[in-house]
Amino acid sequence: MIPKISPTLIARAYADPLARLNLAVDFLPILAIFLFGWGATPLVALYWLENLVIGAFAAARILGSGLAQLKQGNSEGAGAFFLAPFFCFHYGAFCWGHGVFLATFAMPDMGFPDPRLLIGWALSSGPHIAWFLAAIIAANLAVFLIDFIGRGEINRTKMDEEMGAPYGRIVTLHLAIILGAMFAFGSDEPLMGVLLLILIRVAFGVVLTLRRRRKRDAQLAEDVAGQAAPATQNA
């Protein structure tokens, strides 16, 4: 669901250094186009690798949430030790199937790669792609450490919601990316096609940032209301 966009919401969202960091990382592939001659294939491969990174951090958040619940005396948190491995298996299979589709779409003569070969194809699809993947990992790690742990998201995250979130992201983002890739592969202006691909990814990242800001605003409002209630009762 796309949040209602307003200049105030955008200003609040991008006042956060994490939001600006993610926006910068989303724009980084433009450098790869002009400096290293990337086309559509390495871009699609990079975005597929990004899904693996997001899945890894989702598994870490599931485990973190479970541990936080156990620390608070909630025995349901033990379920994280089943849900996290199940998520890794199921999400990994989903990403593999999705990656096979993208790889054969980009290279029809590739055949049917196993997960190891698929990752190898993605990492070798463009010059210096590992550096761009490292930037994505670093940005996700910053969000995990600052937002999830530092700002207390670990105590509010629901394991079932965390499990489902990456799937919707893949479907929504890559339907748009596949359309952009089709334009990039088939267009007489391939540069415009890959730039469109990046802009689609940037727009999706902006929507996620605005949704995260709206969610954080709601959580802060709940915290203020929760602190005000005891004070009212005592008065």
N, C-alpha and C positions, 0 to 999 in steps of 0.2 A: 504493500500500500504506500503510495507517494504522499508524504506529509504536505500539509498546506504550507506553501512557501511564502515567506514575507521577508522584507529587508531586515527586520529586527531579528528574526530567527536565523537568517544567514550570518548576521553580525555576531550573534551570540555563539553560533556553532563554530565559526572560524576565529573567534577570540581564543579558542583552545589551541595551544601549540600542537597537540596531537592531530587535530583536524588539518592544520596547515602542513604538517609532516606527511600525512596520508595523501593530501592533494599533490604535493611535490612529487611523491613516489608515483602517483598515477600518471603524471605528465612525463616522467623519466623516459619512457619508450620513444618519445619524440626525438631525443638525442640519438637513440639507436638507429632511427631511420636516416638521419642526416649524417651521422658520424660513421656508422657501420653498415649502411645500406640494407637495413632490415626490410623485409616485405611482410606480407600477411602471415606466412607460415610461422616464423619465430614469434610473432605477436600472439597468435592463437596458442602456440605451445607455452609461452610465458604465462598466459592467463590460465591455462590448464594447470601448470605447476603451482600457480597461486592458489588454486582450489585445494591442492594437497596441503599447502601451508595452513590455510584456513581450517582444514579438517584437523590438522595436528593440534592447533591451538584450541579448537572446539573440544577435543578430547581432554586437553589439559584443564579447560574450564569445567568440564563435567566432573573430573576428579577433584578439582579444587573446591567446587561447590559441595560435593559429597563430604569432603574432609571438614569443611566449615560447618556443615550440619551436624556431623558427629561431634565436633568440638562444642557445639551448642546443646548437646544432649539429645539430638534427633537421630534415632536409629535408622531412619529412612535413608540417611546419607550413605549407608553401607551399600546401597544399590548402585552407587557410582562404580564400584569395582566390577560389576557385571555390565553396566551400561556403557562404560568407556571402551572395553574390548569389543563389545557387540557393535558399537558405533564405528570403531576403526575397521572392522571386517566389512560391515555393510556399506559404509561410506567409501571405503577403499574399492570395493567391487563396483560401486556406482561410478566412481571416478575412472576406474579402468575402462568400463564400457563406454563412458563418455569420451575418454581419451582415444580409444580405438576408432570411434566415429570421426573425431577431429583429425587424427593422423591419416586415416584412409581418405578423408575428404581432401586434405592438403596434398597427399601423395597416394594416388589410387593404386600404384604398383607396390605398395609397402607390404601388403599381406596382412596377416592377423598377428600383431605383436603381443608378447606376454608383458606383464607389468614392468619387468626389468628393462626390456628392450624399448618399451614405450617411454620410460623416463630417460633412457639414453638418447632416444630420438629427440625428445623435447629439449634436453640440455645441449644437444649438438645442432639444433635447428638454426641457430644464428650466432654470429660472433659475440663473445662476452656475455652471453645470456645468463651465465652463473652470477655475474655481478649484479644484474638487475633482479635476479631472484633473491640475492643476498639483501638487497635494499628492501624488498617486500617482507622478507623474514624479520629484518630489523624493525620495520614499522609495526608489524604485528606484535613483536616482542615488547615494544614500547607501550602499545595499547594494553597488552596483557599485564605488564608490571605496574603501569601508572593507573589505568582505569580499573582493571579487574581486581588487582590486589591493593594498590595504594589508595584508591577512592572507595574501597569497600564493596565493589560489585560482587565480589566473591560471596558475600553474605546475602545477596538478593537474587542471584542467578538461580533459575529453575532448570534442573537437569534435563527434563523432557523438552523444554523450549530450546535449550542449547543444542540438543541432538537434532532437532528438525530444521534449525535455521540455515545451515549450509546448503541443504538440498534446494530450498527455494531460491537461494542465491545463484546456484549453478543454472537452474532452469531459466530463471529470468534473465540473467546476464548473458548466457550463451545463446539463447534464442536471438538476442539482439546482435551478439558478436558474429554468429553464423551468417546473419543477413549482411552485416558489414563485410565479412570475409568473402561472401559470394560476390559482392560488388567489387572488392579489391582484386579477387582472382580474375573476374571476367571483364573488368572495366578497361577502357583504353587509357584511363588515367589511374594507374595503380597507386601512385603517391597519394592521390585524394582518397582512395579506398582505405589505405592503411591509416591515414590521419582520421578518417571517419571512425575506424575501428577504435582508435585511442579515445576519441571524443565520446563515443558510446560508453567506454569503460570509465572515463572521468565523470560523465553525467551520473552513472550508476553509483560511483563513489560519493558524489555530492549528496545524492538521495539518502544513502546509508548514513552519512555524517549528520544530516538534518534529522533523520529518525532517531539517531543516538542522542542528539541534543534534546529533542522532544521527550524522549524517555528519561533522560537525566533530569530535566526540568520537573517532570511528574514525580520522580523519586525525591527530589529536594523538597517539593511541596508536601509530600507525604511525611517526610522527616520533620518539617516545621510544624505540621499539624499534630504529629505525634508528641512533639515536645511541648506544644501549647496546651494540649489536653490535660496533663497532670497539673500544670500551673493554674488552669481554670478551676479544676476540682479543689485544689488547695486553697484558692481564694474564697 
